[in-house]
Amino acid sequence: MTGEARFEGAGRGAAADEALECGICWWVYDPVEGDDVRGIPPGVPFAALPDDWCCPGCDAPKHKFMRMGA
């Protein structure tokens, strides 16, 4: 896979406790920790993040995130 296609829908089908990584800056969203910067409490799975949520490391949109090891 190349380009955008490898990131599209990365959060779909991910386990509720699965961490996902930003494909731009490699910041990791871990649902166990949440996101202090954007006010997301621990326990919120990636798929449940608001549509306008973006990476606290580089402001990349959700579709730029991928499953770890993908």
C-alpha positions as CSV (number, residue, x, y, z in Angstrom):
1,M,0.0,0.0,0.0
2,T,1.1,3.5,-0.6
3,G,0.2,7.0,0.4
4,E,-3.1,7.9,2.1
5,A,-4.6,4.4,1.5
6,R,-2.5,2.8,4.2
7,F,-3.9,5.1,6.9
8,E,-7.6,5.4,5.8
9,G,-9.9,3.8,8.4
10,A,-7.0,2.8,10.7
11,G,-9.2,3.1,13.8
12,R,-12.0,0.9,12.4
13,G,-11.8,-2.6,13.6
14,A,-9.2,-1.8,16.2
15,A,-9.6,-3.3,19.6
16,A,-10.9,-0.9,22.3
17,D,-7.6,-0.9,24.1
18,E,-5.4,-0.9,21.0
19,A,-2.9,1.9,20.6
20,L,-2.6,3.7,17.2
21,E,0.3,5.6,15.8
22,C,0.4,8.9,13.9
23,G,1.8,8.3,10.4
24,I,3.3,11.8,10.3
25,C,5.1,12.3,13.7
26,W,4.8,8.8,15.2
27,W,2.9,10.1,18.3
28,V,1.0,7.2,19.9
29,Y,-2.6,7.4,21.0
30,D,-3.0,4.9,23.8
31,P,-6.6,4.5,25.0
32,V,-5.4,3.4,28.4
33,E,-3.8,6.9,28.8
34,G,-6.2,9.1,26.8
35,D,-5.0,12.5,25.6
36,D,-4.3,15.2,28.2
37,V,-3.6,17.8,25.5
38,R,-7.0,17.4,23.8
39,G,-9.0,16.6,27.0
40,I,-9.7,12.9,26.2
41,P,-10.0,10.9,29.4
42,P,-8.4,7.4,29.8
43,G,-10.5,4.6,28.5
44,V,-11.7,6.2,25.2
45,P,-11.0,3.9,22.2
46,F,-9.6,5.5,19.1
47,A,-12.8,4.8,17.1
48,A,-14.7,6.9,19.7
49,L,-12.6,10.0,19.4
50,P,-14.5,13.0,18.1
51,D,-14.3,13.5,14.3
52,D,-12.4,16.7,14.7
53,W,-9.8,15.2,17.0
54,C,-6.3,15.6,15.7
55,C,-2.8,14.5,16.8
56,P,-1.4,16.5,19.7
57,G,2.1,16.1,18.3
58,C,1.5,17.5,14.8
59,D,-2.2,18.3,14.3
60,A,-2.7,15.5,11.8
61,P,-6.3,14.3,11.4
62,K,-7.5,10.9,12.6
63,H,-7.2,9.3,9.2
64,K,-3.4,9.7,9.4
65,F,-3.2,7.2,12.3
66,M,-2.4,3.5,11.7
67,R,-2.4,0.4,13.8
68,M,0.9,-0.3,15.5
69,G,3.1,-2.6,13.4
70,A,1.0,-2.0,10.3
